Amino acid sequence: MKKITILIYILGLTLNAQNSNLIEKQKTTINPKDQIEINIAIGSKNQDLQNYFDFEKIGLFNFTINGNSVKDKAFILKLKEFENGNLKDVYTLFDESKNKYFRTDSTSMSLKIFTKIDQENLKIWIRGKSFGSKHSYFKLQEKNKSRYIVKDFIGGRNPLIKDVLKPFYLLAVITPYITESGAGQYCKVAYSDIEPEQFGKEFNIPHYFLVEMEFIE
């Protein structure tokens, strides 16, 4: 199991164009009280259970989100499907934003995202402290379904600066980027500086999914 931490702040990026070919991302003044810390733990500590997960191509992603700005927020989880470089569809994985019961009642929240890739479908299930989502199934298009894997957006990256009230991505379900030598690469895609919406065009990935989270006041 690996644990990786990123910080997501309330304030957004300040863009400063230095020349026609370079744009630097500069941090604005950050109030430490407004920062949100996201931790991810991947897989199970139980080795036998993890072996079973590996055999069945089940992914377990444990997210913990901490910070004052988490309290009294609703949240929505969606899945975006991309085909041939374009957004094909958007599916709701979990949305109880109009139900006060599901608003966060403290400065910390956690959720687990289970994924499974079989011969035909991507299966996703969301499990929170006091809720479970419906089981959602999405058709896989590639002939070789084993080429699809699930990658998080946290590991191997520098801290992200985001507006917490804007949607952000947690996971990508992708096929590999094929290099000129014929090798397939996944981390080069998920941990790149390319906007996830551009993966299809930038890395010639014909079909993929993105799991998106959004906090609501």
Steps between C-alpha positions, in 0.01 A plus 500: 500500500631844418404832654540825312389847603412808302369837606206660330449863592203732477682757289563438131802533277632837397625480145794717404603494133873556477528455124305352210621148577492490882231550764591459865252406767543722804346446841294776655516563871355193670319502831607176673155474654349466154717219371363155431721196539421187301656167588468186291571143606488246220410136551467290813743431784381141498730327251261214426221748430732707282599191305131438436453861389792466259364174359153646445632839380330678789633839601449645850574870543458642851473880504511712815435874470583735789469874551273769643354558156368143488243559773135545403556424132302281267686308232437338164693222327475461124656289227595663171543284190725612215510355150739598219614807692152632574267490799241234422288491815482591870355257756409564862661256743372667817294814556306565819587871505137594577485269800635663818578158645790458259665836569835469676464559875867543586830620355578149377331260262595168343378289215604185322478451124489139384562424133491175305589436138357182350463367146239757404454772761648743744319463833512775764367513855537788748503427873493776762480502878121474500404432141558284198428595142327289241719261301571666166608322180660659195578331169867462404574553132853372451518141370771414751326591828810412701665818369272714717633587845401749769749772600472767767597863432687550826816291498810641340360852465588833652237656731197611302354846549124492452183681594329244722160602362607407149495136383824303517597151387579207728549208260551418134409173328730489200670284243874557458684761301695308236849638443690491170678186619166331557514508880184580693510764772233595755675721757623728223134577434350526849794688653563733208427873499248449222141587587310170538241612244783505243636148565329360192650754261840535668570129555285350225277317749173422320285424806530582869311613812560762770357494853419854609414641842337833580421668833180706524427780748 
